[in-house]
Amino acid sequence: MVIPCQASRNSLYLDPYGNLYPCIVWDRRLGHVRDGVKNVLSSDGVAGARKLIDSGKCPVCWNACEVIPTLLTSWRMPGCVMWSLLHR
């Protein structure tokens, strides 16, 4: 079972200039903090990035910044080890 990355869902990367990215590895600018984080999260750019992440067309880095939040939320997925243990 592949656990899908949660980049741009659980977290965003904020660079020193205020630019927001899905994660620290992917150089796909989503917006700027001055645009309002709520506005950025509801933008077409974030929706497009999430589609690419879901289809595996992102850098597929699996770095600690993304793997920990992803694993913490994956227990809800049917088929995941933790889900299986909780639903015996």
DSSP file (Angstrom, degrees, kcal/mol; ACC not computed):
  #  RESIDUE AA STRUCTURE BP1 BP2  ACC     N-H-->O    O-->H-N    N-H-->O    O-->H-N    TCO  KAPPA ALPHA  PHI   PSI    X-CA   Y-CA   Z-CA
    1    1 A M              0   0    0      0, 0.0     2,-0.5     0, 0.0    78,-0.0   0.000 360.0 360.0 360.0 131.6    0.0    0.0    0.0
    2    2 A V        -     0   0    0      0, 0.0     0, 0.0     0, 0.0     0, 0.0  -0.825 360.0-144.1 -93.9 127.4    1.3    3.4   -0.9
    3    3 A I        -     0   0    0     -2,-0.5     2,-0.1     1,-0.0    68,-0.1  -0.827  24.5-126.9 -91.2 117.2    0.6    6.1    1.6
    4    4 A P        -     0   0    0      0, 0.0    50,-0.1     0, 0.0    49,-0.0  -0.356  24.0-106.8 -69.2 142.5   -0.1    9.4   -0.3
    5    5 A C        -     0   0    0     48,-0.3    62,-0.1     1,-0.1    51,-0.1  -0.342  18.6-152.8 -64.1 144.6    2.0   12.4    0.6
    6    6 A Q    >>> +     0   0    0     60,-0.3     3,-2.4     3,-0.1     4,-2.3   0.146  40.2 146.7-106.8  17.2    0.1   15.1    2.6
    7    7 A A  B 345S+a   11   0A   0      1,-0.3    16,-0.2     2,-0.2     5,-0.1  -0.311  73.9  15.6 -56.3 137.6    2.2   18.1    1.3
    8    8 A S  T 345S+     0   0    0      3,-1.8    -1,-0.3    14,-0.9     4,-0.1   0.344 122.8  67.0  74.1  -1.2    0.0   21.2    1.0
    9    9 A R  T <45S+     0   0    0     -3,-2.4    -2,-0.2    13,-0.1     3,-0.1   0.759 114.8  18.5-106.0 -47.8   -2.7   19.5    3.1
   10   10 A N  T  <5S+     0   0    0     -4,-2.3     2,-0.3     1,-0.2    -3,-0.1   0.686 134.3   0.4 -94.9 -22.5   -1.0   19.3    6.5
   11   11 A S  B   < -a    7   0A   0     -5,-0.6    -3,-1.8    11,-0.2     2,-0.3  -0.984  53.3-149.0-159.7 163.9    1.8   21.8    6.0
   12   12 A L        -     0   0    0     -2,-0.3     2,-0.5    -5,-0.1    11,-0.1  -0.947  25.9-119.3-133.4 156.4    3.3   24.3    3.6
   13   13 A Y  E     -B   21   0B   0      8,-2.9     8,-2.4    -2,-0.3     2,-0.6  -0.880  24.0-161.1 -98.0 128.6    6.9   25.5    3.3
   14   14 A L  E     -B   20   0B   0     -2,-0.5     6,-0.2     6,-0.2    18,-0.0  -0.945   8.0-152.9-109.8 116.7    7.5   29.2    3.9
   15   15 A D    >   -     0   0    0      4,-2.4     3,-1.9    -2,-0.6     9,-0.0  -0.340  35.2 -96.1 -83.8 172.3   10.7   30.6    2.5
   16   16 A P  T 3  S+     0   0    0      0, 0.0    -1,-0.1     0, 0.0    -2,-0.0   0.644 123.1  56.2 -63.2 -13.6   12.5   33.6    4.0
   17   17 A Y  T 3  S-     0   0    0      2,-0.1    -3,-0.0     0, 0.0    -2,-0.0   0.415 121.4-101.3 -99.1   0.4   10.9   35.9    1.5
   18   18 A G  S <  S+     0   0    0     -3,-1.9    15,-2.4     1,-0.3     2,-0.2   0.484  73.6 143.0  94.1   3.6    7.3   34.9    2.3
   19   19 A N  E     - C   0  32B   0     13,-0.2    -4,-2.4    14,-0.1     2,-0.4  -0.559  41.1-141.1 -78.5 143.0    6.7   32.6   -0.6
   20   20 A L  E     +BC  14  31B   0     11,-2.9    10,-3.4    -2,-0.2    11,-1.0  -0.878  21.4 177.5-108.4 136.6    4.6   29.4    0.1
   21   21 A Y  E     -B   13   0B   0     -8,-2.4    -8,-2.9    -2,-0.4   -13,-0.2  -0.903  41.0-114.9-131.5 157.8    5.4   26.0   -1.4
   22   22 A P  S    S-     0   0    0      0, 0.0   -14,-0.9     0, 0.0     2,-0.3   0.882  95.4 -15.8 -61.5 -37.2    3.9   22.6   -1.0
   23   23 A C  S    S-     0   0    0      3,-0.5     5,-0.2   -16,-0.2   -10,-0.1  -0.939  74.0 -93.8-156.9 176.0    7.1   21.3    0.6
   24   24 A I  S    S+     0   0    0     -2,-0.3   -12,-0.0     1,-0.2    -1,-0.0   0.710 119.3  46.9 -71.7 -20.6   10.7   22.1    1.1
   25   25 A V  S    S+     0   0    0      1,-0.1     2,-0.6    38,-0.0    -1,-0.2   0.814  93.9  79.4 -91.5 -34.1   11.8   20.1   -1.9
   26   26 A W        -     0   0    0      1,-0.1     2,-1.5     2,-0.1    -3,-0.5  -0.679  63.8-153.5 -88.8 119.5    9.4   21.2   -4.6
   27   27 A D        +     0   0    0     -2,-0.6     2,-0.6    -6,-0.1    -1,-0.1  -0.377  54.4 124.8 -86.4  56.3   10.1   24.5   -6.3
   28   28 A R        -     0   0    0     -2,-1.5     2,-0.2    -5,-0.2    -5,-0.1  -0.882  54.8-145.4-118.7  96.1    6.5   25.1   -7.2
   29   29 A R        -     0   0    0     -2,-0.6    -8,-0.2     1,-0.2     3,-0.1  -0.421  18.1-177.2 -66.9 128.5    5.5   28.5   -5.7
   30   30 A L        -     0   0    0    -10,-3.4     2,-0.3     1,-0.3    16,-0.2   0.713  55.4 -67.5 -97.5 -26.3    1.8   28.5   -4.5
   31   31 A G  E     -C   20   0B   0    -11,-1.0   -11,-2.9    14,-0.1    -1,-0.3  -0.981  52.6 -77.4 164.7-164.0    1.6   32.1   -3.4
   32   32 A H  E >   -C   19   0B   0     -2,-0.3     3,-1.9   -13,-0.3     4,-0.4  -0.943  31.9-118.5-130.5 149.8    2.8   34.6   -0.9
   33   33 A V  G >  S+     0   0    0    -15,-2.4     3,-1.4    -2,-0.3     4,-0.3   0.814 114.1  63.9 -59.0 -29.6    1.8   35.1    2.8
   34   34 A R  G 3  S+     0   0    0      1,-0.3    -1,-0.3   -16,-0.2   -15,-0.1   0.740  93.5  62.2 -66.4 -21.1    0.7   38.6    1.8
   35   35 A D  G <  S-     0   0    0     -3,-1.9    -1,-0.3     1,-0.1    -2,-0.2   0.677 123.8-103.3 -73.1 -16.2   -1.9   37.0   -0.4
   36   36 A G    <>  -     0   0    0     -3,-1.4     4,-2.5    -4,-0.4     5,-0.2   0.472  16.6-118.5  93.5 121.4   -3.4   35.4    2.8
   37   37 A V  H  > S+     0   0    0     -4,-0.3     4,-2.8     1,-0.2     5,-0.2   0.885 115.3  54.6 -59.7 -39.1   -2.7   31.8    3.6
   38   38 A K  H  > S+     0   0    0      1,-0.2     4,-1.2     2,-0.2    -1,-0.2   0.911 110.1  46.7 -61.0 -41.9   -6.5   31.1    3.5
   39   39 A N  H  4 S+     0   0    0      2,-0.2    -2,-0.2     1,-0.2    -1,-0.2   0.900 112.2  50.1 -66.1 -40.9   -6.6   32.5   -0.1
   40   40 A V  H >< S+     0   0    0     -4,-2.5     3,-1.7     1,-0.2     6,-0.5   0.932 108.5  52.5 -62.9 -45.2   -3.6   30.6   -1.2
   41   41 A L  H 3< S+     0   0    0     -4,-2.8    -1,-0.2     1,-0.3    -2,-0.2   0.778 111.7  46.0 -64.3 -26.4   -5.0   27.3    0.2
   42   42 A S  T 3< S+     0   0    0     -4,-1.2    -1,-0.3    -5,-0.2    -2,-0.2   0.303  93.6 112.8 -97.1  10.4   -8.2   27.8   -1.8
   43   43 A S  S <> S-     0   0    0     -3,-1.7     4,-1.8    -4,-0.1     3,-0.2  -0.335  78.9-117.6 -81.9 162.5   -6.4   28.8   -5.0
   44   44 A D  H  > S+     0   0    0      1,-0.2     4,-2.7     2,-0.2     5,-0.2   0.817 113.4  63.1 -64.6 -31.5   -6.3   26.8   -8.2
   45   45 A G  H  > S+     0   0    0      2,-0.2     4,-2.1     1,-0.2    -1,-0.2   0.904 105.3  43.6 -61.7 -42.2   -2.5   26.6   -7.8
   46   46 A V  H  > S+     0   0    0     -6,-0.5     4,-2.7     2,-0.2    -1,-0.2   0.905 112.7  52.4 -69.9 -41.2   -2.9   24.6   -4.6
   47   47 A A  H  X S+     0   0    0     -4,-1.8     4,-1.9     1,-0.2    -2,-0.2   0.914 111.7  47.0 -60.2 -42.0   -5.6   22.4   -6.2
   48   48 A G  H  X S+     0   0    0     -4,-2.7     4,-2.1     2,-0.2    -1,-0.2   0.900 111.3  50.6 -65.9 -41.2   -3.3   21.7   -9.1
   49   49 A A  H  X S+     0   0    0     -4,-2.1     4,-2.6     1,-0.2    -2,-0.2   0.909 109.2  51.6 -63.1 -41.9   -0.4   20.9   -6.9
   50   50 A R  H  X S+     0   0    0     -4,-2.7     4,-2.7     1,-0.2    -1,-0.2   0.882 108.1  51.7 -63.6 -38.2   -2.5   18.5   -4.8
   51   51 A K  H  X S+     0   0    0     -4,-1.9     4,-1.7     2,-0.2    -1,-0.2   0.918 111.4  47.3 -63.3 -42.5   -3.6   16.7   -8.0
   52   52 A L  H  <>S+     0   0    0     -4,-2.1     5,-2.9     2,-0.2     6,-0.4   0.900 112.3  49.7 -65.7 -40.1    0.0   16.3   -9.1
   53   53 A I  H ><5S+     0   0    0     -4,-2.6     3,-1.5     1,-0.2   -48,-0.3   0.937 110.4  50.5 -62.3 -46.5    1.0   15.1   -5.6
   54   54 A D  H 3<5S+     0   0    0     -4,-2.7    -1,-0.2     1,-0.3    -2,-0.2   0.814 111.9  47.6 -62.6 -30.7   -1.9   12.5   -5.6
   55   55 A S  T 3<5S-     0   0    0     -4,-1.7    -1,-0.3    -5,-0.2    -2,-0.2   0.394 116.5-112.9 -92.5   4.0   -0.8   11.2   -9.0
   56   56 A G  T < 5S+     0   0    0     -3,-1.5    -3,-0.2    -4,-0.3    -2,-0.1   0.703  80.2 126.0  76.7  19.6    2.9   11.0   -8.0
   57   57 A K      < +     0   0    0     -5,-2.9    -4,-0.2    -6,-0.2    -5,-0.1   0.139  48.1  90.6 -99.2  20.5    4.0   13.7  -10.3
   58   58 A C  S    S-     0   0    0     -6,-0.4    -9,-0.0    -5,-0.2   -32,-0.0  -0.413 105.6 -80.6 -97.2-177.8    5.7   15.7   -7.6
   59   59 A P        -     0   0    0      0, 0.0    -2,-0.0     0, 0.0    -6,-0.0   0.625  52.1-142.0 -63.0  -9.9    9.4   15.2   -6.7
   60   60 A V        +     0   0    0      1,-0.1    -7,-0.0     3,-0.0    -3,-0.0   0.947  42.9 155.9  47.4  61.8    8.4   12.2   -4.6
   61   61 A C        -     0   0    0      2,-0.1    -1,-0.1     0, 0.0     0, 0.0   0.861  32.3-158.9 -88.8 -39.2   11.0   13.1   -2.0
   62   62 A W        +     0   0    0      1,-0.1     2,-0.2     2,-0.0    -2,-0.0   0.933  30.6 168.7  54.6  49.9    9.6   11.4    1.2
   63   63 A N    >>  -     0   0    0      1,-0.1     4,-3.1     4,-0.0     3,-1.5  -0.486  50.3-103.2 -89.3 164.4   11.6   13.7    3.4
   64   64 A A  H 3> S+     0   0    0      1,-0.3     4,-1.4     2,-0.2    -1,-0.1   0.799 117.2  64.6 -58.8 -31.5   11.2   14.0    7.2
   65   65 A C  H 34 S+     0   0    0      1,-0.2    -1,-0.3     2,-0.1    -3,-0.0   0.818 119.1  23.6 -63.5 -29.3    9.3   17.3    6.8
   66   66 A E  H <> S+     0   0    0     -3,-1.5     4,-2.1     2,-0.1   -60,-0.3   0.750 114.8  63.1-105.5 -32.6    6.5   15.5    5.0
   67   67 A V  H  X S+     0   0    0     -4,-3.1     4,-2.8     1,-0.2     5,-0.2   0.886 100.5  53.1 -66.1 -38.3    6.8   11.9    6.1
   68   68 A I  H  X S+     0   0    0     -4,-1.4     4,-2.2    -5,-0.2    -1,-0.2   0.961 112.9  41.4 -66.0 -51.6    6.0   12.5    9.7
   69   69 A P  H  > S+     0   0    0      0, 0.0     4,-1.3     0, 0.0    -1,-0.2   0.886 115.7  53.0 -61.6 -35.3    2.7   14.4    9.2
   70   70 A T  H  X S+     0   0    0     -4,-2.1     4,-1.3     1,-0.2     3,-0.4   0.934 110.9  44.8 -64.2 -46.3    1.8   11.9    6.5
   71   71 A L  H  X S+     0   0    0     -4,-2.8     4,-0.5     1,-0.2    -1,-0.2   0.867 108.8  57.5 -66.7 -35.0    2.3    9.0    8.8
   72   72 A L  H  < S+     0   0    0     -4,-2.2    -1,-0.2    -5,-0.2    -2,-0.2   0.795 115.7  36.0 -66.3 -26.9    0.5   10.7   11.6
   73   73 A T  H >< S+     0   0    0     -4,-1.3     3,-1.1    -3,-0.4    -1,-0.2   0.581  99.5  78.3 -99.9 -11.0   -2.6   11.0    9.5
   74   74 A S  H ><  +     0   0    0     -4,-1.3     3,-2.2     1,-0.2     9,-0.2   0.646  68.9  85.0 -75.6 -13.1   -2.4    7.8    7.5
   75   75 A W  T 3< S+     0   0    0     -4,-0.5    -1,-0.2     1,-0.3    11,-0.1   0.719  84.1  61.5 -61.5 -18.4   -3.8    5.6   10.4
   76   76 A R  T <  S+     0   0    0     -3,-1.1    -1,-0.3     2,-0.1    -2,-0.1   0.575  81.8 102.7 -82.2  -9.7   -7.3    6.6    9.1
   77   77 A M  S X  S-     0   0    0     -3,-2.2     3,-2.1    -4,-0.1     6,-0.3  -0.609  79.9-116.7 -81.1 126.1   -6.7    4.9    5.7
   78   78 A P  T 3  S+     0   0    0      0, 0.0     3,-0.1     0, 0.0    -1,-0.1  -0.367 103.0  28.3 -56.8 135.8   -8.3    1.5    5.2
   79   79 A G  T 3  S+     0   0    0      1,-0.4     2,-0.1    -4,-0.1    -4,-0.1   0.111  89.3 125.3  97.6 -21.1   -5.6   -1.1    4.7
   80   80 A C  S <> S-     0   0    0     -3,-2.1     4,-2.8    -6,-0.2    -1,-0.4  -0.406  72.2-117.6 -68.4 149.1   -3.0    0.8    6.8
   81   81 A V  H  > S+     0   0    0      1,-0.2     4,-2.2     2,-0.2     5,-0.2   0.921 114.8  46.8 -55.1 -48.9   -1.4   -1.2    9.6
   82   82 A M  H  > S+     0   0    0      1,-0.2     4,-2.2     2,-0.2    -1,-0.2   0.897 111.9  50.8 -63.3 -39.5   -2.8    1.0   12.3
   83   83 A W  H  > S+     0   0    0     -6,-0.3     4,-1.5     1,-0.2    -1,-0.2   0.921 110.0  50.8 -62.5 -43.4   -6.3    1.1   10.7
   84   84 A S  H  < S+     0   0    0     -4,-2.8    -2,-0.2     1,-0.2    -1,-0.2   0.897 110.7  48.5 -62.0 -40.9   -6.2   -2.7   10.6
   85   85 A L  H >< S+     0   0    0     -4,-2.2     3,-0.8     1,-0.2    -1,-0.2   0.883 112.4  48.3 -66.7 -38.4   -5.2   -3.0   14.2
   86   86 A L  H 3< S+     0   0    0     -4,-2.2    -1,-0.2     1,-0.2    -2,-0.2   0.725 112.2  49.4 -74.8 -21.8   -8.0   -0.5   15.3
   87   87 A H  T 3<        0   0    0     -4,-1.5    -1,-0.2     1,-0.2    -2,-0.1  -0.159 360.0 360.0-112.8  38.1  -10.7   -2.3   13.3
   88   88 A R    <         0   0    0     -3,-0.8    -1,-0.2    -5,-0.0    -2,-0.1   0.461 360.0 360.0 -78.8 360.0  -10.2   -5.9   14.4
